[in-house]
Amino acid sequence: MLLKTRVILVVVVGTVMGLSLSFSGGLMANRQPLDSEELAWEQARLFAEVMQRVKRDYVEPIDDSELLENAIRGMVSDLDAHSQYLDADEYRDIRISTTGSYTGVGIEVNEKGGRIQVITPMAGSPAARSGMRSGDEIIAVDGAAVEPSNLQETIGRMRGRAGSRISITVLRDGEAILHEMRREVIRVASVYHEILGPSYGYVRVNQFSETTARELSRAIDAMQDDNEGMLDGLVLDLRNNPGGVLDAAVDVSDLFLDSGVIVSAEGRTADARFRRSAHRGDVLDGAEMIVLVNSGSASASEIVAGALQDHGRAVVVGTATFGKGLVQTVMPLSKGRAIKLTTSRYYTPSGDSIHETGINPDVYVEDTPGFPDLSLSGVVDREQDVQLVEAVERLQRQQVMHSKAL
């Protein structure tokens, strides 16, 4: 047992046992209900007792620090489905997803059929420049074989200091190919866009990071340049978007609203109670909007959909959203660890809580299996994706109605 862990256990167990002995006479004699302080010590004594039993009788030896960390993890995760203890690796991963950047080689990978496979190399990344392709199987990193059962370990080995060298061996058509490159800071895109025609834009947001609003604004500018003028309509695709940074959802909503509340929240602390409102300026200058959602649209996605729906700025098309109306705050701890703790309940501009109910679409259209493609590089299908087809048709009908009105 580590000395520090032993000291912690001695202090906890000794204090608990001493207090429990001092309390026991009075408790046994009076049989009065335990007050909150006595109950807390009773539970602490139980914890120490269980830990000693596990250490002594569990089928395999287990380290004290692992037992304590598992107890902490269980304490936080049992609060609700969204609170979580994060070890150093998990905290690093969540920072990557929220900041939109990391240091590595720039490939999306996944475990498939017992192999670690490249989904796609990111455009302009070290991996793309070295010639790695979608479908390549990664078999070694820096000469050491990878374990397909441990995808996170492989991802961790491919990350590192910017400028440091790395070699990745892939298997392609039965041939092992060695790729040597240097790690770089990789910017993770969260927005995909294209012109649907004749003057409609399509943007898909796959998560909300600190860079999402800027990416979205640039995407709309690019489509307007390609269209040689303002867009007549926009489809904002939030399907299967699990959420992300709350402030990013506020900033995205603010791009399309001139005024009004975007979201409000209530919690126990002053920081957990807030209200966010829109600023003047609509990047589409009032052009028609359709927001696509489904049961995979959650949290920050629901903030955007709810704000645009409540203000009558967009028609929401698809199926009911997930229904996550809680706000989590990531709180750093010592040694690179953190907890992600639920601190608020949020409300749409109308004052509704969508927790466990979700956002109901204005126009219900059932999902088409396989759409949207979970990769930002996936092709938009304007014929088979029935929710997208409905969105485009509604934009076209609105344009015809406006033309007749003029």
Secondary structure as UniProt FT lines:
FT   HELIX           3..30
FT   HELIX           36..57
FT   HELIX           64..77
FT   TURN            78..79
FT   STRAND          84..86
FT   HELIX           88..99
FT   STRAND          101..104
FT   STRAND          107..112
FT   TURN            113..114
FT   STRAND          115..121
FT   TURN            123..124
FT   HELIX           126..130
FT   TURN            134..135
FT   STRAND          137..141
FT   TURN            142..143
FT   STRAND          144..145
FT   TURN            148..149
FT   HELIX           151..158
FT   TURN            162..163
FT   STRAND          165..172
FT   TURN            173..174
FT   STRAND          175..182
FT   STRAND          184..187
FT   STRAND          191..195
FT   STRAND          200..205
FT   TURN            210..211
FT   HELIX           212..227
FT   STRAND          233..237
FT   TURN            239..240
FT   HELIX           246..256
FT   STRAND          261..267
FT   TURN            271..272
FT   STRAND          274..277
FT   TURN            283..286
FT   STRAND          288..293
FT   TURN            295..296
FT   HELIX           300..310
FT   TURN            311..312
FT   STRAND          315..318
FT   STRAND          326..332
FT   HELIX           334..336
FT   STRAND          338..347
FT   TURN            349..350
FT   TURN            355..357
FT   STRAND          363..364
FT   TURN            369..370
FT   TURN            376..377
FT   TURN            382..384
FT   HELIX           386..405
//
